[in-house]
């Protein structure tokens, strides 16, 4: 079983400070992920929550009601919604078109001529309310083909509309694994960008790193902590997955759902 650090807070770098943003990009290059803060105001967060719920209620013909968890069906075992036209929804275009989101990616790639993917969003429901809602974990993977795309060509993003930590849910990363991407050649069997990484693969095993004389902390899995309105960037070569809440007894009774949007520019 891989070791996961669920409690250590993640450093955050503000988009409003050029020096901090440069430091954030340096952190991204070194660790494979970074949290950029102050991307959305609380008003923008609230507006995008409203747009998401409007989409969900509309495509369900109002059978799903935001204030009634009894009406919430099973979405995905991984918490991902990527069908029913959500990729072209007003909600996702609102997030993609956010000025700060575009500025960050433009600065990252050193161009304003950006292509955008039509990804979906993540919805994590409080499985204390219904145990069948628990999001699957331990599906470690990368989103870039090690053989066909060995160099950095994809930086993924998550814009969160809720705070994320061990009492809620979120993103698990294996820091620095993007620097060992070629070690995944042995499990790459086709041309797909999605490559699942087994829990016993050497790239995520701390004990093997110790034998090699490497820093034990480098590949210990980490739950990324972030706040509503933050943008999380991570390298497509970084091993990662989702995680359900692990400290769910600390959750506030009126918190039933956590919302985030995947963005790739």
CORPEVEN-V879353 format. One record per pair of residues at least 12 apart in sequence whose C-alpha atoms are under 7 Angstrom apart, sorted by the first residue. I is the first residue (numbers start at 1). J is the second residue. If there is no record, write none. Layout:
i = {I & I}
j = {J & J}
This chain:
i = {1 & 2 & 2 & 3 & 3 & 4 & 4 & 4 & 5 & 5 & 5 & 6 & 6 & 6 & 7 & 9 & 10 & 10 & 11 & 12 & 12 & 12 & 13 & 13 & 13 & 14 & 14 & 14 & 15 & 15 & 15 & 15 & 30 & 31 & 31 & 32 & 32 & 32 & 32 & 32 & 32 & 33 & 33 & 33 & 34 & 34 & 34 & 35 & 35 & 35 & 35 & 35 & 36 & 36 & 36 & 37 & 37 & 37 & 38 & 38 & 39 & 39 & 39 & 39 & 39 & 40 & 40 & 41 & 45 & 45 & 48 & 49 & 51 & 51 & 52 & 53 & 74 & 77 & 77 & 78 & 78 & 78 & 79 & 79 & 79 & 79 & 80 & 80 & 80 & 80 & 81 & 81 & 81 & 82 & 82 & 82 & 86 & 87 & 87 & 87 & 88 & 96 & 105 & 114 & 115 & 116 & 116 & 117 & 117 & 119 & 119 & 120 & 120 & 121 & 121 & 121 & 122 & 122 & 122 & 123 & 123 & 123 & 123 & 124 & 124 & 124 & 124 & 125 & 125 & 125 & 126 & 126 & 128 & 134 & 135 & 135 & 136 & 136 & 137 & 137 & 137 & 137 & 138 & 139 & 139 & 140 & 140 & 140 & 140 & 140 & 140 & 141 & 141 & 141 & 141 & 141 & 141 & 141 & 142 & 142 & 142 & 142 & 142 & 142 & 142 & 142 & 143 & 143 & 143 & 143 & 143 & 144 & 144 & 144 & 144 & 145 & 145 & 145 & 145 & 145 & 146 & 146 & 146 & 146 & 146 & 147 & 150 & 154 & 154 & 155 & 155 & 155 & 155 & 155 & 156 & 156 & 156 & 156 & 156 & 156 & 157 & 157 & 157 & 157 & 157 & 157 & 157 & 158 & 158 & 158 & 158 & 158 & 158 & 158 & 159 & 159 & 159 & 159 & 159 & 159 & 159 & 160 & 160 & 160 & 160 & 160 & 160 & 160 & 160 & 161 & 161 & 161 & 161 & 162 & 162 & 162 & 162 & 163 & 163 & 163 & 164 & 164 & 164 & 165 & 166 & 166 & 166 & 167 & 167 & 167 & 167 & 167 & 167 & 168 & 168 & 169 & 169 & 169 & 170 & 170 & 170 & 170 & 170 & 171 & 171 & 171 & 171 & 171 & 172 & 172 & 172 & 172 & 172 & 172 & 172 & 172 & 173 & 173 & 173 & 173 & 173 & 173 & 174 & 174 & 174 & 174 & 174 & 174 & 174 & 175 & 175 & 176 & 176 & 177 & 177 & 177 & 177 & 178 & 178 & 178 & 181 & 183 & 204 & 206 & 206}
j = {199 & 199 & 205 & 220 & 221 & 220 & 221 & 222 & 221 & 222 & 223 & 166 & 222 & 223 & 166 & 225 & 224 & 225 & 35 & 35 & 36 & 37 & 35 & 36 & 37 & 36 & 37 & 38 & 36 & 37 & 38 & 39 & 176 & 175 & 176 & 175 & 176 & 178 & 234 & 235 & 238 & 233 & 234 & 235 & 232 & 233 & 234 & 226 & 230 & 231 & 232 & 233 & 230 & 231 & 232 & 229 & 230 & 231 & 229 & 230 & 100 & 101 & 229 & 230 & 231 & 229 & 230 & 229 & 161 & 229 & 91 & 161 & 90 & 91 & 91 & 66 & 133 & 135 & 136 & 135 & 136 & 242 & 122 & 123 & 124 & 135 & 120 & 121 & 122 & 123 & 120 & 121 & 122 & 119 & 120 & 121 & 120 & 118 & 119 & 120 & 118 & 263 & 265 & 265 & 265 & 264 & 265 & 264 & 265 & 262 & 263 & 261 & 262 & 260 & 261 & 262 & 259 & 260 & 261 & 257 & 258 & 259 & 260 & 169 & 257 & 258 & 259 & 256 & 257 & 258 & 256 & 257 & 248 & 244 & 243 & 244 & 243 & 244 & 241 & 242 & 243 & 244 & 241 & 196 & 241 & 196 & 197 & 198 & 239 & 240 & 241 & 194 & 195 & 196 & 197 & 239 & 240 & 241 & 194 & 195 & 196 & 236 & 237 & 238 & 239 & 240 & 193 & 194 & 195 & 236 & 237 & 193 & 194 & 236 & 237 & 191 & 192 & 193 & 194 & 195 & 181 & 182 & 184 & 185 & 188 & 185 & 182 & 235 & 236 & 233 & 234 & 235 & 236 & 264 & 233 & 234 & 235 & 236 & 263 & 264 & 231 & 232 & 233 & 234 & 262 & 263 & 264 & 231 & 232 & 233 & 260 & 261 & 262 & 263 & 229 & 230 & 231 & 232 & 260 & 261 & 262 & 227 & 228 & 229 & 230 & 231 & 259 & 260 & 261 & 228 & 229 & 259 & 260 & 227 & 228 & 258 & 259 & 226 & 227 & 228 & 225 & 226 & 227 & 225 & 245 & 246 & 247 & 245 & 246 & 247 & 248 & 250 & 251 & 245 & 248 & 243 & 244 & 245 & 223 & 224 & 242 & 243 & 244 & 223 & 224 & 241 & 242 & 243 & 221 & 222 & 223 & 224 & 240 & 241 & 242 & 243 & 221 & 222 & 223 & 239 & 240 & 241 & 219 & 220 & 221 & 222 & 238 & 239 & 240 & 218 & 219 & 218 & 219 & 203 & 219 & 238 & 239 & 235 & 237 & 238 & 237 & 203 & 219 & 219 & 220}
